């Protein structure tokens, strides 16, 4: 079924590598915070993690070490620890936006029928700092983070539920997801969302993407609507 003009369009954005060139700084913070807890991010290859989100990594490393995963209080403490480290890091060297991201976000902000949902594998404290760098009020944004689920699929699903509640219930809409990583693509496919793959880093998308771009330069809300599909929650 094609998208319907003027029906709400929900655009699910990853953040790191999608809106901000922040992947390296994020990984540095994640590794430092885990080291402070006596854990090693690189104890296994990144691709070996079941869920490569901040909470998923913490959960798996604790499970490997003691036989039980992360508890809610431990995730909260890890969230605060990573936020402090990342705040100091970006004071020294704030990450630049991905090319085209500011223009696309500004265009969407001016459209009443297009709603951005931010769904990131980052924990909440770092995610709010990143949105602020993009000029987005994190207190008003529809933001789902690794504090809301261990897997990227769970995080994106939570973000869509946030939109549904904000819209007042079972509202028909079209949707599309944008990301730069393997986990972003897998989550989109699992949830039935068309996927725009950004090859801003190591991720390459030879299949499973409706659109592949080197950045967001030149991408418009109209482009996204043309590839969107009806959202089913």
N, C-alpha and C positions, 0 to 999 in steps of 0.2 A: 504494500500500500504506500503510495507516495505521500510526502509531507503535505500538510494542509496550510495554505497561506494564512497568515495572521493567527494561527493557532500558536500557543506558547512554544518556544524552542528552548529546551534545556541543554546547555553546553557544559559538559563535565570536563574541567581542566585539571590535569596533574599540575604540579608547580615546578619541582626541580627538573631542569632540562627542558621544560615546556614553556614556562613563563619567565623563569630566571635561570641564568647560567650559574647555578648554585650547587650543582652536584658535588664538585670537589670539596667545597667548604662544608657541605652537609656530611660527607663521609669522614672528613677530618674530625668534626665534632663527634660523630657517632663513635668513631674508633677511640677518641680520647676519653669519652664518658664511659665506655665499656671497660677501658683499661683501668680507670679509677675504681671500677667495681670488681676488678680482678678477672675480667673477661677479655677475650680476644676476638675482635671482629673477623680477623683473618685466620682463625682456627680452621676454617673450611673455605672452599671457594664460594664466592658470592652466589654462583649458580646452584650450589648445593643446598641453600636454605629453602625450606618449604615455603616460607613467606618472607620475602625480602622487604619488610617494612620495619620501622624502628622497634615497634612492639613485638613484631614477629621474630626479629633477630634476638632481642633480649629474651623472649620466651624460649626460643630454641637453645640458646647458649646455657640458660639456667637449667633447662631440661637435660641437656647433655651432662652438665656438671653434677646435678643433685637428684635427678630423676623426677623433678616436678617443675612445671613452667612458671612463668611470671605471675605474681599475684597483683591485684588491682593497685594496692599501695606501692608496690615496687615499680609498676609502670608510671604511676604519678610522680614518684621520686626521680625516676629516670627522665621523665618529661621536664621537670624543673632543672635537673643537672644539665641536660643538653641545651635547654633554652639559655642558661647562664653562659655556657661555653660559646654558643653560637652568637649571642648578643655581643660578646667581646670580640669575636672573630670578625663580624661584619662592621664593627666600629673601625677596625683597622683596614678592612678591604671589602666594602659592600659589593656583592655580585651584580653584574649588569643584567638588564633584561635580555631575554631572547629577542632577536630581531623580529619586529612586527608585533610583539606582544602588547606594548603600550597602546599602539594604534587600534588593535583589535579590541582590547578591553575598553578603551574609550568609546569606540563605536558601539559596542554592546551596551555600555552604560546609558547611551542615548536612545536605546530602543526599548519600548515598553513591553514588547512581546518576546524578548530574548533574555533568558535568565542564566547567569553563570553559577555553576556549582563547583567549588574547589574541593577536590578529593585527592589527598596526598598521603604517601606512606611515611611522611614526617610526623613526629609527635606535635601536639597542639602548640606548645610554646614557640618552637621554631617556625611552625607554619604561620602563626600570627605575625611574627617578625618579618617573614618573607612577603606576606600580603601588604604589610605596611610599606615595605620597600617599593612595592608596585603602586603605591598611592591608593590602596584599597583599605577601607576601614574594616579590620578583622572582626570588630564587634557586630557589624551589620551583615557581613558576608555569610553565605551558606557554605560552611566549612566543615568537612569531615576529615578526620586525621587518624593516625595510628592509635590514638587513644580510644577510638571508636570500634576498632577491630584489628585482628592480627593479619588478615589477608587484604590485598588490594581490592578484591571483589567485595568483601564485607564493608570496606571503607566507602567504596563507590555506592553500594546499595544504601548505606546510611545517608550519604549525601543526597541521594534521590528521595529518600523518605523525608529528609529535612525540607526539600523543595515542596513535596506533596503536602506536608503539614502547613508550610507557609502559604501555599496556594489555596488552602481551605478544604482539602479532601481529595476526592477522586476526580481530578481535572485532566482532561485529555490534553496531551502534549506530544511534540516530537522531541527527539533527543539524539545527541551525538557525543562521543568522547574523544578527547585529544590527549596524547601522551607521547613520551619518548622511549619508553621501556617495554621489555617483554611482558612484565607483570601488568602494565597498563592494557596491553592488547589482550591478554588472557582474561582479565577482568571484564573488559568490554564485551568480548565474545560470550562469556558466561552469562552476562546480563542482557544479551541481545541488542547491544548498542553498536551502531556503526562506529568505526574507529579511524581517526586521523593519526597517522604515525609521523612523528617529527624525528628526523635523523640528525639531531643536534649533537649527539654524542656517539656512543658505541652501538646503539640500537639500529638494526636494519630490518626493514619490513618488506620482505619479498612476497608475503601473502597475508591475508587476514586484515588488511587495511583498505578502506574505501578511497583513501587519499594519502599519498606520501609526499612530504615536503621537507626541504632542508631547514626550514624555519617557519615562523608565522608571517613573514614578510609577504604582503599582498593578499593574505587570506582574509576574506570578508564574511560577515554574518550571512550574506546571501549564499556564499559557497557552502557554508556549514548547513544551512537549511536545505540546500539541494541534495545533500547526502544523508540527511537525518531520516530517522524512521520513527513511527509511532512508539511511544514509551509504554511499556507494560510492567506494572509493579505488582 
